[in-house]
Amino acid sequence: MMLRKEKSRSGIILVILATLFVCIARIGFTKNSSSVGRTWEEFGISLFSSTKFEMEKKLDLSCSNKYGKSSGKSGPGSDYPYFKNRLIAEPFRETEFQIDNDDDLSIDQISWTLYKVGSSNVRKKIDTSFENSLVVSNNKLIWTPTDAGDYEIEVSVKLLNDDHIYVFAKTVAVRYVRREIRDLTEDDRDLFFDSYITTTNINTEGGRKLYGDTYRNLQYFLELHLNLAGNKLTDQLHDGLGFATQHSAITAAFEENLQLIEPSTTIPYWDYTIDHHIAAKTIDPIYTLWHQDLWSDDYFGLAQGPFHTIETGRFAYTTIAQNHSARVRSPYGFLRAPWNCNKSPFLTRCHSFCGANYEWGSSDLITSGTSISWPSCKSHYELTFEIDSLYDWIWDAGYNPHGPVHFMIGGYTHCGDLYEKMPALDPKHLERDGSMPTPEEMQNRSLLLGIIKEMALIFPKTMWRKDMVEYPETCSNDTPQSMCHMICDKNVSNTAFREWVVGDASSSKLFGDWISDLPDELLGQFLESICTTPWTPGEQLEAASPADISFWPIHPTMERLLTWKRIIQPFKSASWTNPTDAKSTKYCIYEGSSDCRGHHPWDLTHFPARLLDQETKSFDKDSVYLTNGEFFDAVDPYDYKVNWIYDSFSWQHCAEDGYYFGSAAPS
């Protein structure tokens, strides 16, 4: 950064100006915090003895906190075009500013001044009340910001054996920084988890007395998500073009809620491709997946035991609220989806589909058939570099690059013995005329059973939305789990019902192409099994997913990936319409009965956000509801208007697997 030097003048005007300056100028000096406000004249230095010109030698500014350094060229924000050459400081996190003296200039004295900046280069010196957070010592400025926004630090330097003053300044963007959950310090990780637990323990009324009028407990976010995603006509958050922005909005709103409790906290992102990278190197990847640190007591906790729930750690025996008057609820009255017949009061994570093992693979961007694989570097790489339109990106992102994380955490239980319910598949009952089926027939039946288990992901919900089945309005607390299950519209022996299910235009998507080839005996057993099984998904697999702490870091990962996509290889088409045929644009999969509410670019997001005021360069005190299109524009990395950023766009583990995500071009 070039320095500006001031050169001698003469005349009575200078005397007058110098006198005025002594009266009103207050520039902090690097002696100690009490010297803030002292003037250069007090040290025998005249600021008005020169005019400005640039030196060939340079000084620059950088800042650092416990996570590392920000220079404007490296560190958080440096890959965002909007933040190029700006320093990043974080609210409520002590930050140390220092001069980078690469030319080893002999510095005699330094003065620091902090300004709040606005539009048109308008700037205002920080009020004296703010100076309590400033400490000046040993040629460094230590500052703990309390408000996100844009600031400027001006530094005046006097060199040894030089009577002139050299002045330079740098913009400081104060923003929250989201980090990968495993990169948080133990203290910051505990703050995030403990703040979350506070929202589960303190209701909205009590919380507002403690934390302010905008506080809401977790149940508020859970019920709103449940009402929007568990509605019979449509899902306003998933399966459509609103997926990305609606989930960014709920994350931002809940993060702001946590900051009422602990002002420095953020919702971290969970890069689950790291988990795939680690597990893929082991003999038993599925076992490794669930036995990494993230599932220890220090993080999310590991679900086990007869209730498939967490038994140790801070999240042990997390309960699900029961409210029989809730608009959307389960048959047992819990804040769960209507198609979830779980009687257990505890958070449920099954980690399997009715006991079926998951497939393990590299996870393509779009996996054919019913295969479910944990998201890999490959799927995230393809989403970044092989998709050219926003339209296609959103449709793909909602599924294989992130969906299996929900599916594989939640899973299904209480399926019973499907061999017993479908004896035509059981090897014990397949003997014909004294001979057993061929190995190929046995393998086909085994594969079919696995497919049926995996398809439990789809059909309990979709058959209900298609009015093929209903669920009990109420199952009393003393109703056995086995007796609370879906109710088929007609008896499964009814030929018309069978033909309706099999002949429906979407049945191949609902069950798989194989259903039309099932013999009558097996088809009847299959439908009977569906209609009498108390399908019980874990919350992560249905509309009550916010009840699980592991839900919250999932979607920031997709937002981070989308941000990087817009930087490293921008969309050729950023339109919300199908780039190949606008008339064929599909906004959601439920468009026939719902008009795809929540998924158009003009539809409002359901959770408010705070934006940067372009005049004051501060963030609005009141959150506002944005449309999907407005939210997408607000997180444009070239014109960034929200108060959080991501710490980096680095996928080193993916490079080890042969997938290179590149680096931003220098400005």
Secondary structure, 3 states (H helix, E strand, C coil): CEEEECCCCCCHHHHHHHHHHHHHCCCEECCCHHHCCCCHHHHCCCCCCCCCEEEEEECEEEEEECCEEECCCCCCCCCCHHHCCCEEECCCCCEEEEEECCCCCCEEEEEEEEEEECHHHCEEECCHHHHHHEEEECCEEEECCCCCEEEEEEEEEEECCCCCEEEEEEEEEECEEECEHHHCCHHHHHHHHHHHHHHHHCCHHHHHHHHCCCCCCHHHHHHHHHHHHCCCCCCCCCCECCHHHHHHHHHHHHHHHHHHHCCCCCCCECCCHHHHHHHCCCCCHHHHHCCCHHHCCCCCCCEECCCCEECCCCCCCCECCECCCCCCCCCCCECCCCCCCCCCCECCCCCCECCECCCCCCCCCCCCCCCCCCCCHHHHHHHHHCCCEHHHHHHHHCCCCCHHHHHHHHCEECCCCHHHHCHHHCHHHCCECCECCCHHHHHHHHHHHHHHHHHHHCHHHHHHHCCCEECCCCCCCCCCHHHCCCEECCCCCCHHHHHHHHHCCCHHHHCCHHHHHCCHHHHHHHHHHHHHCCCEECHHHCCCHHHCHHHCCHHHHHHHHHHHHHHHCCCCECCCCCCCCHHHCCCECCHHHHCCCCCCCCCECCCCECCECCCCCEECCCCECCEHHHHHHHCCCCCCCCCEEECCCCCHHHHHCCCCCCCCCCC
